[in-house]
Amino acid sequence: MPRFAVRSRGGSPRKVSGDSVTARRGLALAGAALATALVAGRVLAGAYAEWAWYDALGAGSLWTARMEALTALRLGLFAVAFVFAFVNLLVMRRSIVSLVLPRQLGNLVIGEAVPGSTLTGATVVLSLVIAAVMALPQDAWLVLLRAYWATPLREIDPYLGRDMAFWMAWLPLERSVHAWSVLLAVVVGATVLLLYALTPSLRVDRGHLHVSTRARRHFAVYTALLLLLVAWGYRLDAFDLFIHGSGVRETFVAFDHLVLFPYLVTTGIGTVAAALLVAWTGWMGQQRVTLGALLIVMVAGPVGRALLPLFDRQAAHDGERSVLDRPYHRVRALYTRRA
């Protein structure tokens, strides 16, 4: 099988297998055009069928609002996903000095370097594919409209002082955006890691893992970004306590308000600090400090969430919890009657 060579900055050429390059651009373009036409026709047919159904029910304005929200949602997510994927792939691409593919002339096989513009173009295409995969399936238009149309209810919760519109409109949207962001980070991270593994920037030599300086710095910044997503998750978990508490039938009780909520907030702030530390130490090559910070973050959150409920059970056994929980039960009953 023909071979091609990839040379990275700070690394030696390495041979990896690949398919022979053939000049089939016309056929490829025709196939791409046909596939695009089929997909566009299916999308238009589906949109017309939905419009006809909504219109038959006298809900044409709802269909219009739905399509506007879906278009804004998907275009916004597409733009964010494309920029995020392109920046990371471009950083990875710049670690490659040259890509040499075999070219056969008669009985001779000579190496031909792929132009840098072609590699950059491939980076753009791959970023577009990732963005399309991440954005087009999204259909949380109702969550977006609920947050966009939300108006203050002038009903303030007694614990955090937030309007009820925050809990019913903004928080569901923020939770959806966070879940999508985590998925995007996983997809892009896995793609970048796989591409790095095809270059000498990330290789295993005699049982030892060798990472180039560029790749190490990229991984450090990316890991810091993942930690920021973890910190964002702690924020959402803290708010979620007010909806799904640890009391009977998921009621919000004193333990949630006085122990778990401050712990989650503090852990989130500590995770942000750890993200900054990981980015700096990873950039400077201080691997022990980086690994130590990651270990603390990985242990503090899960272990704390596992141990703190044990103290709560002890308080419940001693009869202290029922006394502390009475004001929270009264507030819950009051809001239930008002609702």
C-alpha angles and dihedrals in degrees: 000000000000117000134214130197130226120197120194132195109273092010139092124246114278128195118231128173123251144156121275115263113247130185101242100130096129094053091044092052091048091051091048091049092050092048091049091050092050093049093046091049092051092049093049092047091050092048092051092049091051092047091051091051094049091044092051088057092049092248100116092131090055090053090051092050090047094051092047091051093046092048093049092045096049096042091049093048091044092054093047093046093047094050092046094047094043094051092051095043091047091054088051092046092053089061088067113083096184142353113209119198125188118254119192120214110179106305093342125094112199131175119249121194116230111233116252090237089061091053090049090049090052088051090054092048093049090048090052091051092050091047092050093048091049099043111033098062092053113110106162090128094138092056089051094048092046090056093042095049096039116124126189111274091203088231110123124199113236096229109049100013094236125145115252089242087071092060096043101038117016101036095057090050092049091049091052092048091050093051090049092048092053091051091049091050091051094048095046093042093052091048093050092046091051093049092048088053089060091059133060088252088087117028143138115234121181092339095311126110113230120197123184121232093251093049092046092053091046091052091048094054092043092050089051089053091052090051090053088055089051090052089050088052091054089054091053092045089054091054091044090063089072090058102035107027130176096251129097110305089007094295120168109249140175093272091058093047100041103032117015098039095052090043093053092046092049092046090051092052090047090051090054089053090048090051091056091046093049092050093051099041092043090051091050093045098246094144098171093057090046093051091045092053091048091049092052092050093047092050103037098059103043095035093049092049089051098046103040095065088058090066089047091055090050090052090049090050091052092051095244096113097064091057094048093046097054096088090050092051090050092051090048092051091048093052091045091056092046091050 
